[in-house]
């Protein structure tokens, strides 16, 4: 930081402290405060949506990888030619294909139509936040010189040039502050108004991507239905029968 920048920082910090004690006037702008709240709310929602949308894609990728690992493990239980060996192999082929499509079609389309636009929306806010910081600094500068000018009016100086100089400094500081303030008060509502038309296609793409993936998953898993024997006995009943047989083993029965 330059010497000039350091002096400015110290001066603004001092002004903030004096404002807290009432020694320096503090400008209250209700209109800006309301717009600032709307900006922060939109930023928070946009960041949450971007994070959760990315989390969905990560979860799908995790699920398809888990399915592949399950398929590998299931296959290791069956000997070649066993009744469900064919079903295990078909399941492995189905989930492998589903994983490939998730990595290519879903991943690519989802990133282009959902994640990238949301990421670009989130990237807008640092510019607005930087403008807010500059406005806050310029407001402190304005409040400082405005307070100094008011004190000169209340207690005139022996130097007749001090008040005109202070008034000129006050007006110049006000003009700089007003520039950033007006810019933010004008453009924050415009950004907030754009949120719905901007997010509409992202939401539609998100829903369609989920629908497409779920349809593909259903089609692939439904396609191996015939690989399983058509046993009229409920699956939970079959599992219970095997558990009973396990309990009858000598080691299990002794504990």
Helices and strands as residue ranges (DSSP letters): H 3-21, H 30-77, H 85-101, I 102-106, H 107-110, I 111-115, H 116-122, H 125-154, H 161-222, G 225-227, H 235-247, H 250-253
